[in-house]
Amino acid sequence: MTLSLNIGNLFNDSSTHALVDELRKKNTEEEILEFEEKFNSKNENNLHVYICKFLKNRSISRALACKWLVTMINKKESEIQALRLK
């Protein structure tokens, strides 16, 4: 069984290009996580939803999406691990 996620039009074209440009600018883990936190606090959908949509539509490279998603997932996993140790 195949599931398809149809997020719809999340942004207009200029906003999409601006977000993709921001994703490309951030290189360090700290920059990525800081941007994610700001973005998620100001938007209805979390950043990972947009990254997945961009990846599906081939708006960003697999390498860029991987860098961002792995960084965000590693942060979440470390937060979960810290809570388990308490």
Chimera marker file (.cmm) of the C-alpha trace (Angstrom):
<marker_set name="trace">
<marker id="1" x="0.000" y="0.000" z="0.000" r="1" g="1" b="0" radius="0.5"/>
<marker id="2" x="1.338" y="3.416" z="-0.931" r="1" g="1" b="0" radius="0.5"/>
<marker id="3" x="0.504" y="6.543" z="1.024" r="1" g="1" b="0" radius="0.5"/>
<marker id="4" x="0.817" y="9.970" z="-0.508" r="1" g="1" b="0" radius="0.5"/>
<marker id="5" x="1.136" y="13.173" z="1.460" r="1" g="1" b="0" radius="0.5"/>
<marker id="6" x="-0.508" y="16.100" z="-0.283" r="1" g="1" b="0" radius="0.5"/>
<marker id="7" x="0.457" y="19.195" z="1.634" r="1" g="1" b="0" radius="0.5"/>
<marker id="8" x="-0.904" y="21.606" z="-0.957" r="1" g="1" b="0" radius="0.5"/>
<marker id="9" x="0.395" y="25.076" z="-1.674" r="1" g="1" b="0" radius="0.5"/>
<marker id="10" x="2.157" y="26.048" z="1.516" r="1" g="1" b="0" radius="0.5"/>
<marker id="11" x="3.792" y="29.205" z="0.191" r="1" g="1" b="0" radius="0.5"/>
<marker id="12" x="3.684" y="31.351" z="-2.877" r="1" g="1" b="0" radius="0.5"/>
<marker id="13" x="6.590" y="31.113" z="-5.322" r="1" g="1" b="0" radius="0.5"/>
<marker id="14" x="8.647" y="33.979" z="-3.915" r="1" g="1" b="0" radius="0.5"/>
<marker id="15" x="8.297" y="32.675" z="-0.353" r="1" g="1" b="0" radius="0.5"/>
<marker id="16" x="9.287" y="29.207" z="-1.502" r="1" g="1" b="0" radius="0.5"/>
<marker id="17" x="12.415" y="30.526" z="-3.205" r="1" g="1" b="0" radius="0.5"/>
<marker id="18" x="13.280" y="32.619" z="-0.150" r="1" g="1" b="0" radius="0.5"/>
<marker id="19" x="12.970" y="29.597" z="2.148" r="1" g="1" b="0" radius="0.5"/>
<marker id="20" x="15.066" y="27.416" z="-0.153" r="1" g="1" b="0" radius="0.5"/>
<marker id="21" x="17.716" y="30.167" z="-0.240" r="1" g="1" b="0" radius="0.5"/>
<marker id="22" x="17.727" y="30.258" z="3.571" r="1" g="1" b="0" radius="0.5"/>
<marker id="23" x="18.124" y="26.484" z="3.726" r="1" g="1" b="0" radius="0.5"/>
<marker id="24" x="21.113" y="26.688" z="1.401" r="1" g="1" b="0" radius="0.5"/>
<marker id="25" x="22.758" y="29.495" z="3.414" r="1" g="1" b="0" radius="0.5"/>
<marker id="26" x="22.821" y="27.678" z="6.746" r="1" g="1" b="0" radius="0.5"/>
<marker id="27" x="25.874" y="25.445" z="7.011" r="1" g="1" b="0" radius="0.5"/>
<marker id="28" x="26.576" y="24.736" z="10.651" r="1" g="1" b="0" radius="0.5"/>
<marker id="29" x="24.494" y="22.595" z="12.962" r="1" g="1" b="0" radius="0.5"/>
<marker id="30" x="23.926" y="25.598" z="15.217" r="1" g="1" b="0" radius="0.5"/>
<marker id="31" x="22.619" y="27.736" z="12.341" r="1" g="1" b="0" radius="0.5"/>
<marker id="32" x="20.300" y="24.965" z="11.197" r="1" g="1" b="0" radius="0.5"/>
<marker id="33" x="18.856" y="24.331" z="14.644" r="1" g="1" b="0" radius="0.5"/>
<marker id="34" x="18.459" y="28.035" z="15.386" r="1" g="1" b="0" radius="0.5"/>
<marker id="35" x="16.636" y="28.571" z="12.096" r="1" g="1" b="0" radius="0.5"/>
<marker id="36" x="14.404" y="25.539" z="12.725" r="1" g="1" b="0" radius="0.5"/>
<marker id="37" x="13.423" y="26.824" z="16.152" r="1" g="1" b="0" radius="0.5"/>
<marker id="38" x="12.573" y="30.303" z="14.823" r="1" g="1" b="0" radius="0.5"/>
<marker id="39" x="10.722" y="28.913" z="11.828" r="1" g="1" b="0" radius="0.5"/>
<marker id="40" x="8.644" y="26.455" z="13.856" r="1" g="1" b="0" radius="0.5"/>
<marker id="41" x="7.663" y="29.135" z="16.362" r="1" g="1" b="0" radius="0.5"/>
<marker id="42" x="6.286" y="31.398" z="13.616" r="1" g="1" b="0" radius="0.5"/>
<marker id="43" x="4.642" y="28.942" z="11.205" r="1" g="1" b="0" radius="0.5"/>
<marker id="44" x="1.689" y="26.590" z="11.325" r="1" g="1" b="0" radius="0.5"/>
<marker id="45" x="3.646" y="23.654" z="9.864" r="1" g="1" b="0" radius="0.5"/>
<marker id="46" x="7.051" y="22.593" z="11.115" r="1" g="1" b="0" radius="0.5"/>
<marker id="47" x="10.110" y="23.030" z="8.918" r="1" g="1" b="0" radius="0.5"/>
<marker id="48" x="10.494" y="19.321" z="8.248" r="1" g="1" b="0" radius="0.5"/>
<marker id="49" x="7.123" y="19.345" z="6.440" r="1" g="1" b="0" radius="0.5"/>
<marker id="50" x="8.360" y="22.006" z="4.036" r="1" g="1" b="0" radius="0.5"/>
<marker id="51" x="11.698" y="20.261" z="3.505" r="1" g="1" b="0" radius="0.5"/>
<marker id="52" x="9.913" y="17.027" z="2.625" r="1" g="1" b="0" radius="0.5"/>
<marker id="53" x="7.634" y="18.879" z="0.190" r="1" g="1" b="0" radius="0.5"/>
<marker id="54" x="10.636" y="20.569" z="-1.437" r="1" g="1" b="0" radius="0.5"/>
<marker id="55" x="12.376" y="17.215" z="-1.699" r="1" g="1" b="0" radius="0.5"/>
<marker id="56" x="9.310" y="15.606" z="-3.259" r="1" g="1" b="0" radius="0.5"/>
<marker id="57" x="9.012" y="18.455" z="-5.778" r="1" g="1" b="0" radius="0.5"/>
<marker id="58" x="12.771" y="18.407" z="-6.405" r="1" g="1" b="0" radius="0.5"/>
<marker id="59" x="13.102" y="22.021" z="-5.285" r="1" g="1" b="0" radius="0.5"/>
<marker id="60" x="16.145" y="21.095" z="-3.203" r="1" g="1" b="0" radius="0.5"/>
<marker id="61" x="18.819" y="18.450" z="-3.537" r="1" g="1" b="0" radius="0.5"/>
<marker id="62" x="18.748" y="15.176" z="-1.634" r="1" g="1" b="0" radius="0.5"/>
<marker id="63" x="22.045" y="16.151" z="-0.016" r="1" g="1" b="0" radius="0.5"/>
<marker id="64" x="20.645" y="19.431" z="1.317" r="1" g="1" b="0" radius="0.5"/>
<marker id="65" x="17.466" y="17.776" z="2.589" r="1" g="1" b="0" radius="0.5"/>
<marker id="66" x="19.518" y="15.023" z="4.199" r="1" g="1" b="0" radius="0.5"/>
<marker id="67" x="21.804" y="17.510" z="5.952" r="1" g="1" b="0" radius="0.5"/>
<marker id="68" x="18.856" y="19.397" z="7.417" r="1" g="1" b="0" radius="0.5"/>
<marker id="69" x="16.727" y="16.394" z="8.331" r="1" g="1" b="0" radius="0.5"/>
<marker id="70" x="19.588" y="14.453" z="9.927" r="1" g="1" b="0" radius="0.5"/>
<marker id="71" x="20.572" y="17.501" z="11.986" r="1" g="1" b="0" radius="0.5"/>
<marker id="72" x="17.008" y="18.027" z="13.194" r="1" g="1" b="0" radius="0.5"/>
<marker id="73" x="16.441" y="14.312" z="13.926" r="1" g="1" b="0" radius="0.5"/>
<marker id="74" x="19.731" y="14.019" z="15.836" r="1" g="1" b="0" radius="0.5"/>
<marker id="75" x="18.702" y="16.978" z="18.006" r="1" g="1" b="0" radius="0.5"/>
<marker id="76" x="15.337" y="15.393" z="18.770" r="1" g="1" b="0" radius="0.5"/>
<marker id="77" x="16.958" y="12.045" z="19.554" r="1" g="1" b="0" radius="0.5"/>
<marker id="78" x="19.436" y="13.664" z="21.937" r="1" g="1" b="0" radius="0.5"/>
<marker id="79" x="16.564" y="15.473" z="23.695" r="1" g="1" b="0" radius="0.5"/>
<marker id="80" x="14.681" y="12.180" z="24.065" r="1" g="1" b="0" radius="0.5"/>
<marker id="81" x="17.801" y="10.453" z="25.383" r="1" g="1" b="0" radius="0.5"/>
<marker id="82" x="18.339" y="13.232" z="27.928" r="1" g="1" b="0" radius="0.5"/>
<marker id="83" x="14.757" y="12.824" z="29.157" r="1" g="1" b="0" radius="0.5"/>
<marker id="84" x="15.224" y="9.069" z="29.521" r="1" g="1" b="0" radius="0.5"/>
<marker id="85" x="18.294" y="9.582" z="31.703" r="1" g="1" b="0" radius="0.5"/>
<marker id="86" x="16.431" y="11.828" z="34.160" r="1" g="1" b="0" radius="0.5"/>
<link id1="1" id2="2" r="1" g="1" b="0" radius="0.2"/>
<link id1="2" id2="3" r="1" g="1" b="0" radius="0.2"/>
<link id1="3" id2="4" r="1" g="1" b="0" radius="0.2"/>
<link id1="4" id2="5" r="1" g="1" b="0" radius="0.2"/>
<link id1="5" id2="6" r="1" g="1" b="0" radius="0.2"/>
<link id1="6" id2="7" r="1" g="1" b="0" radius="0.2"/>
<link id1="7" id2="8" r="1" g="1" b="0" radius="0.2"/>
<link id1="8" id2="9" r="1" g="1" b="0" radius="0.2"/>
<link id1="9" id2="10" r="1" g="1" b="0" radius="0.2"/>
<link id1="10" id2="11" r="1" g="1" b="0" radius="0.2"/>
<link id1="11" id2="12" r="1" g="1" b="0" radius="0.2"/>
<link id1="12" id2="13" r="1" g="1" b="0" radius="0.2"/>
<link id1="13" id2="14" r="1" g="1" b="0" radius="0.2"/>
<link id1="14" id2="15" r="1" g="1" b="0" radius="0.2"/>
<link id1="15" id2="16" r="1" g="1" b="0" radius="0.2"/>
<link id1="16" id2="17" r="1" g="1" b="0" radius="0.2"/>
<link id1="17" id2="18" r="1" g="1" b="0" radius="0.2"/>
<link id1="18" id2="19" r="1" g="1" b="0" radius="0.2"/>
<link id1="19" id2="20" r="1" g="1" b="0" radius="0.2"/>
<link id1="20" id2="21" r="1" g="1" b="0" radius="0.2"/>
<link id1="21" id2="22" r="1" g="1" b="0" radius="0.2"/>
<link id1="22" id2="23" r="1" g="1" b="0" radius="0.2"/>
<link id1="23" id2="24" r="1" g="1" b="0" radius="0.2"/>
<link id1="24" id2="25" r="1" g="1" b="0" radius="0.2"/>
<link id1="25" id2="26" r="1" g="1" b="0" radius="0.2"/>
<link id1="26" id2="27" r="1" g="1" b="0" radius="0.2"/>
<link id1="27" id2="28" r="1" g="1" b="0" radius="0.2"/>
<link id1="28" id2="29" r="1" g="1" b="0" radius="0.2"/>
<link id1="29" id2="30" r="1" g="1" b="0" radius="0.2"/>
<link id1="30" id2="31" r="1" g="1" b="0" radius="0.2"/>
<link id1="31" id2="32" r="1" g="1" b="0" radius="0.2"/>
<link id1="32" id2="33" r="1" g="1" b="0" radius="0.2"/>
<link id1="33" id2="34" r="1" g="1" b="0" radius="0.2"/>
<link id1="34" id2="35" r="1" g="1" b="0" radius="0.2"/>
<link id1="35" id2="36" r="1" g="1" b="0" radius="0.2"/>
<link id1="36" id2="37" r="1" g="1" b="0" radius="0.2"/>
<link id1="37" id2="38" r="1" g="1" b="0" radius="0.2"/>
<link id1="38" id2="39" r="1" g="1" b="0" radius="0.2"/>
<link id1="39" id2="40" r="1" g="1" b="0" radius="0.2"/>
<link id1="40" id2="41" r="1" g="1" b="0" radius="0.2"/>
<link id1="41" id2="42" r="1" g="1" b="0" radius="0.2"/>
<link id1="42" id2="43" r="1" g="1" b="0" radius="0.2"/>
<link id1="43" id2="44" r="1" g="1" b="0" radius="0.2"/>
<link id1="44" id2="45" r="1" g="1" b="0" radius="0.2"/>
<link id1="45" id2="46" r="1" g="1" b="0" radius="0.2"/>
<link id1="46" id2="47" r="1" g="1" b="0" radius="0.2"/>
<link id1="47" id2="48" r="1" g="1" b="0" radius="0.2"/>
<link id1="48" id2="49" r="1" g="1" b="0" radius="0.2"/>
<link id1="49" id2="50" r="1" g="1" b="0" radius="0.2"/>
<link id1="50" id2="51" r="1" g="1" b="0" radius="0.2"/>
<link id1="51" id2="52" r="1" g="1" b="0" radius="0.2"/>
<link id1="52" id2="53" r="1" g="1" b="0" radius="0.2"/>
<link id1="53" id2="54" r="1" g="1" b="0" radius="0.2"/>
<link id1="54" id2="55" r="1" g="1" b="0" radius="0.2"/>
<link id1="55" id2="56" r="1" g="1" b="0" radius="0.2"/>
<link id1="56" id2="57" r="1" g="1" b="0" radius="0.2"/>
<link id1="57" id2="58" r="1" g="1" b="0" radius="0.2"/>
<link id1="58" id2="59" r="1" g="1" b="0" radius="0.2"/>
<link id1="59" id2="60" r="1" g="1" b="0" radius="0.2"/>
<link id1="60" id2="61" r="1" g="1" b="0" radius="0.2"/>
<link id1="61" id2="62" r="1" g="1" b="0" radius="0.2"/>
<link id1="62" id2="63" r="1" g="1" b="0" radius="0.2"/>
<link id1="63" id2="64" r="1" g="1" b="0" radius="0.2"/>
<link id1="64" id2="65" r="1" g="1" b="0" radius="0.2"/>
<link id1="65" id2="66" r="1" g="1" b="0" radius="0.2"/>
<link id1="66" id2="67" r="1" g="1" b="0" radius="0.2"/>
<link id1="67" id2="68" r="1" g="1" b="0" radius="0.2"/>
<link id1="68" id2="69" r="1" g="1" b="0" radius="0.2"/>
<link id1="69" id2="70" r="1" g="1" b="0" radius="0.2"/>
<link id1="70" id2="71" r="1" g="1" b="0" radius="0.2"/>
<link id1="71" id2="72" r="1" g="1" b="0" radius="0.2"/>
<link id1="72" id2="73" r="1" g="1" b="0" radius="0.2"/>
<link id1="73" id2="74" r="1" g="1" b="0" radius="0.2"/>
<link id1="74" id2="75" r="1" g="1" b="0" radius="0.2"/>
<link id1="75" id2="76" r="1" g="1" b="0" radius="0.2"/>
<link id1="76" id2="77" r="1" g="1" b="0" radius="0.2"/>
<link id1="77" id2="78" r="1" g="1" b="0" radius="0.2"/>
<link id1="78" id2="79" r="1" g="1" b="0" radius="0.2"/>
<link id1="79" id2="80" r="1" g="1" b="0" radius="0.2"/>
<link id1="80" id2="81" r="1" g="1" b="0" radius="0.2"/>
<link id1="81" id2="82" r="1" g="1" b="0" radius="0.2"/>
<link id1="82" id2="83" r="1" g="1" b="0" radius="0.2"/>
<link id1="83" id2="84" r="1" g="1" b="0" radius="0.2"/>
<link id1="84" id2="85" r="1" g="1" b="0" radius="0.2"/>
<link id1="85" id2="86" r="1" g="1" b="0" radius="0.2"/>
</marker_set>
